[in-house]
Amino acid sequence: MRHRRQARILAGGLAIAVALWLSAGCGGGGAPERRFLLVGIDAADWSIIDPLLAEGKLPNLAALMEAGVSCDLRSLEPKEKSPVIWTTIATGKLPDKHGIGGYLDPTTKHIMTSNVRTARTVWDILGESGRTVTVIGWLVSWPAEQVNGSMVTDYFRFAPREDRPLPEKVTYPPELLDEVSPLRVVAADLEDEELARFMSLDGALTREEAQRLPREELFVEMRGIQSADMQVNQLRDFVAGDRSFLGVAKYLMRERPTDAFFVYLRGVDSTCHKFWRAGHADDYDRPVSHTEERVFGGTIERYYEFADEMLGELIEEFGEGATVIVCSDHGFTGPPLKGDSGGIRDHGPVGVLVMVGPGVKERARIPEQNVRDITPTILSLHGLPVGEDMDGAVIEEALTPEFLRRYPVRTVPTHEPSG
């Protein structure tokens, strides 16, 4: 109840901020003054969001949608892994131009790193224009690159061990690591009470109850009971990762504020991969245990509520008057009918996009857009030219005619370095 009350307060504050945006107008001069926040929620999907919105369980996202623009966001096709798509979101370019082909380099078989990327990011371009930027948790952001502000890479969430120290360049500037390390949340830090909101532990069958099941169900049920602890620990890890980057983001908003913040949250995707079976047992050839279905059947929806609370906390901390974009890299539909789950096969082709702020239309549902359009749109919102070598385009349907008249879309041949 406390979380929902806080979320309602945040949603009310957001409505006030929207009124201030509308009364302030878009600014003047050659480029609009703009504070900017992008929150990337991996795998967010309207098919899960819409029922939760109807039940009033996502008040912060609902407030954004009421104040701005929302639409389907087409992912890359054929299906690609998340690092590929998030790099397209950050560059406006397809994989053949940005060079990130997955989690592993297909040639070296090493983990893909930021120094393999062959295209400049939107935060590079913003920083070069004089805007200060912060990047937190973005996939394939290690090793940290020099930015006009701060960067905390995706490697930060892994706690150092004696046999596995953290590599260099986990943050930029390097000394930032010592400053934010106390904010890292590890799975062991989470109390059972904090995890209880995601599960219905009283739904688990006891071994005695399982023994009374028909013989053909007994083995499945015993396996479900035995694996429940492992599933809880995996959920514990998902929550710890998102809480780590949430805490770092809020801290940096207070202590090292910048013009633009880019925050990536992975937990929705991880939770969908792990617990889709529990909530969609009829879609699988193999039976799902009663324990798994009862304990974790609502975990995905509850994690979405948690993600909405994190979104509200970020917006509140960042402050009034900001332009906010919430997007996902793809949706999530689970396996083909009667199929088994399997990585990107579970991903849906359409994710979500919500935009609100000065120059963005109000209460508008617009036609489907594409993940490659995010960077060009961010540049245009800042009055900066779009690279003609980008594969995306400005989402003009989201912008008011007044904004487009005042800051018409401009282009340059490229933002890449010459030579």
Backbone torsions as a table, in degrees:
resi	resn	phi	psi	omega
1	MET	NA	-38.6	-179.3
2	ARG	-60.7	-41.6	-179.3
3	HIS	-63.7	-42.0	-178.0
4	ARG	-67.8	-37.4	178.4
5	ARG	-64.0	-43.7	177.2
6	GLN	-61.0	-40.9	-178.5
7	ALA	-64.1	-38.9	178.6
8	ARG	-65.3	-37.9	177.4
9	ILE	-62.8	-44.3	-179.9
10	LEU	-64.0	-41.6	-179.8
11	ALA	-63.4	-38.7	176.7
12	GLY	-64.5	-39.9	177.3
13	GLY	-64.1	-35.1	178.9
14	LEU	-65.4	-38.4	178.7
15	ALA	-62.2	-38.8	176.8
16	ILE	-63.9	-42.8	179.7
17	ALA	-60.9	-37.7	179.6
18	VAL	-61.7	-42.5	178.4
19	ALA	-60.5	-38.2	178.1
20	LEU	-65.9	-39.3	178.1
21	TRP	-58.4	-48.3	-173.1
22	LEU	-66.4	-35.4	-178.8
23	SER	-77.1	-24.9	-176.6
24	ALA	-80.5	-24.5	-177.2
25	GLY	78.3	-165.0	-172.3
26	CYS	-102.7	1.4	-178.3
27	GLY	86.0	-173.5	-177.5
28	GLY	-144.5	-169.9	179.4
29	GLY	83.4	-169.1	-175.3
30	GLY	-73.8	-24.0	-179.7
31	ALA	-144.2	138.5	-178.6
32	PRO	-70.7	138.8	170.8
33	GLU	-71.5	131.2	-172.5
34	ARG	-155.6	129.3	167.2
35	ARG	-99.6	138.1	-164.3
36	PHE	-136.4	134.5	177.5
37	LEU	-132.4	122.3	171.6
38	LEU	-112.4	127.4	175.1
39	VAL	-114.7	113.9	177.7
40	GLY	-94.6	119.8	179.0
41	ILE	-112.9	103.4	-173.4
42	ASP	-60.3	128.6	172.5
43	ALA	74.7	9.0	178.3
44	ALA	-58.2	135.7	-171.3
45	ASP	-136.7	134.7	-179.1
46	TRP	-61.6	-30.0	-176.6
47	SER	-63.8	-25.7	175.2
48	ILE	-93.2	-37.5	-176.8
49	ILE	-66.0	-45.7	-172.1
50	ASP	-58.0	-47.4	177.6
51	PRO	-62.9	-35.9	179.4
52	LEU	-68.7	-36.7	174.6
53	LEU	-62.0	-43.4	-179.0
54	ALA	-62.6	-28.6	179.0
55	GLU	-89.6	0.8	179.5
56	GLY	73.7	23.5	-174.4
57	LYS	-95.0	-4.7	177.8
58	LEU	-125.3	66.2	-171.2
59	PRO	-65.6	-32.0	-177.3
60	ASN	-73.5	-42.0	175.2
61	LEU	-65.7	-39.5	179.1
62	ALA	-60.1	-40.8	179.9
63	ALA	-64.9	-39.2	177.0
64	LEU	-63.2	-45.1	-178.7
65	MET	-64.1	-38.1	179.1
66	GLU	-64.8	-34.1	-175.3
67	ALA	-89.1	-18.2	-171.9
68	GLY	-138.9	-135.2	-171.8
69	VAL	-119.2	144.1	174.0
70	SER	-139.9	155.0	178.6
71	CYS	-169.1	168.3	168.5
72	ASP	-69.5	146.0	178.4
73	LEU	-124.0	107.2	-177.4
74	ARG	-68.9	130.8	178.5
75	SER	-86.1	-179.5	178.0
76	LEU	-72.4	142.9	177.2
77	GLU	-134.0	136.7	-1.9
78	PRO	-61.3	166.2	-173.3
79	LYS	-55.4	138.7	178.3
80	GLU	-124.2	162.4	177.8
81	LYS	-77.7	159.3	-172.4
82	SER	-55.5	-42.7	-179.9
83	PRO	-58.1	-34.2	179.2
84	VAL	-65.5	-46.5	-174.5
85	ILE	-70.7	-43.7	-179.7
86	TRP	-65.2	-28.4	175.3
87	THR	-72.4	-35.8	173.3
88	THR	-63.5	-42.4	177.4
89	ILE	-58.9	-39.0	-175.1
90	ALA	-82.4	-12.4	-176.3
91	THR	-122.1	-19.7	-173.8
92	GLY	75.1	13.7	-175.4
93	LYS	-126.7	152.5	178.7
94	LEU	-79.5	165.9	-172.9
95	PRO	-56.6	-33.0	-178.6
96	ASP	-66.5	-17.0	177.8
97	LYS	-101.1	-33.2	-177.6
98	HIS	-93.5	-16.0	168.9
99	GLY	85.1	-1.1	178.9
100	ILE	-97.3	115.2	-173.5
101	GLY	-107.6	2.8	-179.6
102	GLY	156.6	-159.4	176.8
103	TYR	-77.2	-29.3	-177.4
104	LEU	-119.3	143.2	173.1
105	ASP	-69.6	120.0	-175.0
106	PRO	-64.4	-22.2	-179.6
107	THR	-84.2	-51.3	-175.2
108	THR	-90.9	-18.6	-174.7
109	LYS	66.6	12.9	175.3
110	HIS	-86.6	160.3	177.3
111	ILE	-61.7	135.6	-179.2
112	MET	-66.3	135.5	-176.8
113	THR	-126.5	164.1	-174.8
114	SER	-62.9	-28.4	-178.4
115	ASN	-75.6	-1.3	172.5
116	VAL	-87.1	-21.9	-177.5
117	ARG	-62.0	137.1	-174.7
118	THR	-114.9	16.9	177.6
119	ALA	-136.6	148.3	178.7
120	ARG	-76.6	150.4	-178.6
121	THR	-94.7	165.7	178.6
122	VAL	-63.1	-34.3	179.0
123	TRP	-71.7	-28.3	171.8
124	ASP	-62.6	-46.8	-175.7
125	ILE	-67.2	-43.0	177.2
126	LEU	-61.4	-43.5	-179.4
127	GLY	-63.6	-39.6	178.8
128	GLU	-65.1	-28.5	-179.7
129	SER	-80.2	-4.4	179.7
130	GLY	107.5	-7.6	176.7
131	ARG	-76.4	144.0	173.6
132	THR	-90.7	146.5	-171.6
133	VAL	-137.1	153.6	171.6
134	THR	-133.8	133.9	-179.9
135	VAL	-124.8	127.8	-173.8
136	ILE	-132.6	117.4	170.4
137	GLY	76.5	5.0	-174.5
138	TRP	-61.2	138.5	179.1
139	LEU	-62.3	140.5	-179.4
140	VAL	57.4	43.9	174.1
141	SER	-101.8	-9.4	174.9
142	TRP	-89.5	140.3	-2.2
143	PRO	-73.9	147.3	-176.7
144	ALA	-59.3	134.9	177.8
145	GLU	-98.4	158.8	175.9
146	GLN	-69.4	125.6	177.7
147	VAL	-129.7	166.2	177.4
148	ASN	-83.9	64.2	-175.7
149	GLY	158.3	-124.7	-174.8
150	SER	-133.7	150.3	173.8
151	MET	-140.4	131.4	171.8
152	VAL	-120.5	111.8	-169.8
153	THR	-78.6	171.6	179.1
154	ASP	-62.9	-21.1	179.3
155	TYR	-72.6	-14.9	-175.7
156	PHE	-59.7	-33.3	-172.8
157	ARG	-68.9	-15.5	179.5
158	PHE	-85.4	115.2	-179.1
159	ALA	-69.6	136.8	178.8
160	PRO	-67.4	146.3	174.5
161	ARG	-126.1	166.5	-179.6
162	GLU	-61.0	-36.5	-179.7
163	ASP	-92.1	-2.2	-179.2
164	ARG	-147.9	75.7	178.1
165	PRO	-69.4	157.6	176.9
166	LEU	-67.5	145.2	176.8
167	PRO	-73.3	175.1	175.1
168	GLU	-73.4	163.1	173.7
169	LYS	61.5	40.6	172.8
170	VAL	-74.6	-27.1	177.8
171	THR	-133.7	162.1	166.7
172	TYR	-131.5	129.2	-4.3
173	PRO	-68.6	160.5	-175.1
174	PRO	-56.1	-36.5	-177.4
175	GLU	-69.1	-12.2	177.5
176	LEU	-63.4	-26.3	-177.4
177	LEU	-58.4	-46.8	179.7
178	ASP	-62.7	-31.6	-177.4
179	GLU	-71.3	-38.5	-174.4
180	VAL	-99.9	-12.0	-177.5
181	SER	-55.6	-37.5	177.9
182	PRO	-61.9	-14.2	-179.3
183	LEU	-88.6	-7.1	179.3
184	ARG	-67.8	130.9	177.2
185	VAL	-104.5	124.2	175.6
186	VAL	-105.1	159.3	-173.8
187	ALA	-55.1	-38.5	-177.4
188	ALA	-66.3	-18.3	179.6
189	ASP	-73.3	-20.8	-172.2
190	LEU	-82.9	127.4	176.6
191	GLU	-76.1	152.1	179.3
192	ASP	-58.5	-33.8	-179.4
193	GLU	-63.7	-32.8	-179.9
194	GLU	-70.5	-31.3	179.3
195	LEU	-82.2	-21.5	-173.2
196	ALA	-59.5	-28.0	-178.1
197	ARG	-64.3	-21.1	-176.5
198	PHE	-91.5	-6.7	-171.4
199	MET	-137.4	170.0	171.6
200	SER	-123.2	79.5	-171.5
201	LEU	-64.6	-25.6	179.6
202	ASP	-72.4	-5.1	178.1
203	GLY	-83.4	-10.1	-177.5
204	ALA	-67.7	137.5	175.3
205	LEU	-77.1	144.4	171.1
206	THR	-78.8	165.3	177.8
207	ARG	-62.4	-34.8	179.5
208	GLU	-65.1	-41.8	178.5
209	GLU	-66.3	-38.7	178.9
210	ALA	-63.1	-35.7	-178.4
211	GLN	-64.4	-20.8	-179.3
212	ARG	-88.7	-1.8	179.4
213	LEU	-75.5	158.5	172.9
214	PRO	-55.5	150.3	-173.7
215	ARG	-54.6	-39.7	-176.1
216	GLU	-69.5	-18.8	178.5
217	GLU	-96.0	-16.6	-171.9
218	LEU	-62.2	-48.7	-176.6
219	PHE	-62.7	-42.7	178.9
220	VAL	-60.5	-42.8	-177.5
221	GLU	-67.7	-42.5	179.8
222	MET	-63.5	-38.7	177.8
223	ARG	-65.6	-38.2	178.2
224	GLY	-65.4	-40.3	178.4
225	ILE	-64.1	-43.5	-178.2
226	GLN	-67.3	-31.7	-176.6
227	SER	-87.9	-6.2	-175.6
228	ALA	-60.8	-42.5	-179.8
229	ASP	-62.2	-40.4	178.5
230	MET	-63.6	-40.5	179.4
231	GLN	-65.7	-38.2	176.6
232	VAL	-62.0	-42.6	179.7
233	ASN	-65.1	-36.5	176.7
234	GLN	-66.3	-41.8	175.8
235	LEU	-61.4	-39.9	177.7
236	ARG	-56.9	-40.2	179.8
237	ASP	-68.7	-39.1	179.3
238	PHE	-62.5	-45.6	-178.6
239	VAL	-65.1	-41.3	-179.6
240	ALA	-61.1	-41.2	179.6
241	GLY	-62.3	-48.3	179.9
242	ASP	-66.4	-39.4	179.5
243	ARG	-65.6	-32.7	177.6
244	SER	-61.2	-51.5	-176.7
245	PHE	-72.0	-31.3	174.0
246	LEU	-62.1	-46.8	-179.5
247	GLY	-63.2	-42.1	178.5
248	VAL	-63.8	-44.3	-178.9
249	ALA	-60.3	-47.3	-178.6
250	LYS	-64.6	-39.0	178.1
251	TYR	-62.6	-47.1	-178.1
252	LEU	-68.7	-32.7	175.1
253	MET	-59.8	-35.3	179.7
254	ARG	-81.5	-46.5	-168.0
255	GLU	-95.3	-27.6	179.8
256	ARG	-135.8	62.0	-174.6
257	PRO	-64.5	142.9	176.5
258	THR	-133.0	171.5	-179.3
259	ASP	-68.9	-35.8	-174.3
260	ALA	-132.0	138.0	176.8
261	PHE	-125.3	135.4	174.6
262	PHE	-121.8	116.6	-175.7
263	VAL	-124.6	128.8	-179.5
264	TYR	-112.2	132.4	178.0
265	LEU	-124.3	126.7	-170.8
266	ARG	-102.9	-13.8	-166.3
267	GLY	-61.2	-34.3	179.5
268	VAL	-59.7	-45.1	179.7
269	ASP	-62.2	-48.5	-178.0
270	SER	-61.4	-41.0	-179.4
271	THR	-66.6	-40.2	177.8
272	CYS	-62.6	-44.7	179.3
273	HIS	-60.2	-40.7	-172.9
274	LYS	-81.2	-35.2	-168.4
275	PHE	-117.1	10.3	178.7
276	TRP	-61.7	-40.6	179.3
277	ARG	-55.9	-42.7	-174.9
278	ALA	-62.8	-34.9	-178.6
279	GLY	-93.6	-6.5	-176.4
280	HIS	-139.0	51.4	-173.5
281	ALA	-59.5	-31.1	-176.4
282	ASP	-71.6	-13.5	-177.9
283	ASP	-86.8	3.8	-173.4
284	TYR	-116.7	143.3	173.9
285	ASP	-65.1	-46.6	-178.0
286	ARG	-80.0	139.9	-178.4
287	PRO	-67.8	150.3	177.0
288	VAL	-106.7	136.4	-176.4
289	SER	-66.8	153.1	175.9
290	HIS	-60.1	-38.2	-179.3
291	THR	-63.1	-47.6	179.8
292	GLU	-61.3	-43.1	-177.0
293	GLU	-67.7	-40.9	-176.5
294	ARG	-76.1	-39.4	-175.8
295	VAL	-77.4	-43.7	-171.3
296	PHE	-111.9	7.0	-176.8
297	GLY	-61.5	-28.0	179.6
298	GLY	-106.1	10.0	-173.4
299	THR	-63.8	-40.8	-177.7
300	ILE	-62.4	-49.3	-179.9
301	GLU	-61.3	-38.5	179.8
302	ARG	-69.0	-32.6	177.5
303	TYR	-70.4	-35.5	174.3
304	TYR	-59.1	-40.3	177.1
305	GLU	-62.9	-39.9	175.9
306	PHE	-62.4	-42.8	178.2
307	ALA	-61.9	-38.5	178.4
308	ASP	-65.1	-38.4	176.9
309	GLU	-64.2	-41.5	177.2
310	MET	-62.6	-41.5	176.8
311	LEU	-58.0	-45.3	179.2
312	GLY	-62.7	-40.1	178.7
313	GLU	-64.6	-40.4	179.1
314	LEU	-64.7	-44.1	-179.4
315	ILE	-64.5	-43.1	179.9
316	GLU	-63.0	-43.5	-178.4
317	GLU	-68.5	-38.3	-177.3
318	PHE	-68.0	-31.7	173.4
319	GLY	102.5	167.7	-175.4
320	GLU	-70.4	155.9	172.6
321	GLY	87.6	2.3	-177.5
322	ALA	-85.2	151.0	165.5
323	THR	-81.5	132.6	-177.8
324	VAL	-122.9	130.9	170.5
325	ILE	-120.9	129.7	171.7
326	VAL	-116.4	127.9	-179.3
327	CYS	-147.4	160.7	172.5
328	SER	-124.1	161.4	-178.6
329	ASP	-84.1	-25.5	179.0
330	HIS	-165.1	174.4	174.0
331	GLY	-96.3	-161.9	178.7
332	PHE	-149.8	121.2	-178.1
333	THR	-121.8	-1.5	-176.6
334	GLY	76.2	-171.7	-174.7
335	PRO	-75.6	166.0	171.0
336	PRO	-57.3	155.3	-177.5
337	LEU	-49.5	127.9	179.7
338	LYS	61.4	22.5	177.2
339	GLY	-105.5	173.3	176.4
340	ASP	-94.2	151.7	179.8
341	SER	-67.0	154.1	-179.8
342	GLY	-170.4	84.3	171.3
343	GLY	56.3	-129.3	-174.4
344	ILE	-70.5	-10.6	174.6
345	ARG	-63.6	-24.3	179.1
346	ASP	-80.2	-14.6	-174.9
347	HIS	-74.7	140.4	173.9
348	GLY	-88.1	154.7	-176.1
349	PRO	-76.6	-10.3	-174.5
350	VAL	-128.8	124.9	174.8
351	GLY	-104.3	-154.1	-174.7
352	VAL	-124.3	152.0	173.1
353	LEU	-142.5	128.5	174.4
354	VAL	-132.3	133.6	-179.5
355	MET	-133.8	140.4	175.5
356	VAL	-151.2	145.4	177.9
357	GLY	148.9	179.5	178.6
358	PRO	-57.0	130.3	179.4
359	GLY	87.1	-5.3	178.1
360	VAL	-98.8	138.8	179.3
361	LYS	-60.3	158.7	179.1
362	GLU	-102.7	143.3	170.1
363	ARG	47.9	45.3	-174.7
364	ALA	-117.9	130.5	169.6
365	ARG	-102.6	118.1	-174.1
366	ILE	-110.9	166.6	-180.0
367	PRO	-62.3	165.0	-178.9
368	GLU	-55.9	139.6	174.8
369	GLN	-119.6	-173.2	-173.8
370	ASN	-128.9	150.7	-179.5
371	VAL	-58.5	-28.3	-178.9
372	ARG	-74.4	-7.2	-178.9
373	ASP	-88.0	-8.1	-173.2
374	ILE	-65.5	-52.2	-178.5
375	THR	-61.0	-48.2	177.1
376	PRO	-56.0	-37.5	-179.4
377	THR	-68.7	-41.7	177.3
378	ILE	-60.8	-43.1	178.9
379	LEU	-61.6	-44.4	-179.1
380	SER	-64.0	-38.7	178.1
381	LEU	-61.5	-27.6	178.5
382	HIS	-93.6	7.2	179.5
383	GLY	73.3	20.4	-177.8
384	LEU	-103.4	152.9	-178.9
385	PRO	-75.0	152.4	177.1
386	VAL	-92.9	138.5	176.9
387	GLY	-69.9	130.7	178.9
388	GLU	-67.1	-18.0	177.7
389	ASP	-88.3	1.8	174.3
390	MET	-77.6	147.9	-178.7
391	ASP	-87.0	-12.9	178.8
392	GLY	-97.4	177.6	180.0
393	ALA	-139.0	160.4	177.9
394	VAL	-65.9	136.1	178.1
395	ILE	-82.4	79.6	-174.8
396	GLU	-67.7	-25.8	178.7
397	GLU	-61.9	-21.9	-178.4
398	ALA	-86.1	-14.2	-171.1
399	LEU	-103.3	148.6	-178.7
400	THR	-73.2	151.5	175.6
401	PRO	-58.0	-35.3	179.9
402	GLU	-63.2	-42.7	179.3
403	PHE	-64.6	-43.9	-178.0
404	LEU	-67.0	-32.0	175.3
405	ARG	-68.7	-40.3	-176.6
406	ARG	-76.4	-35.7	-178.7
407	TYR	-129.9	72.9	-178.1
408	PRO	-62.3	150.3	179.4
409	VAL	-61.3	129.1	178.1
410	ARG	-120.5	158.6	178.3
411	THR	-132.5	157.7	168.1
412	VAL	-132.0	158.2	-179.0
413	PRO	-56.6	-41.3	-178.6
414	THR	-164.5	156.7	169.4
415	HIS	-103.5	2.4	179.4
416	GLU	-76.7	151.4	177.9
417	PRO	-64.6	145.7	178.7
418	SER	-77.1	158.7	179.9
419	GLY	85.2	NA	NA
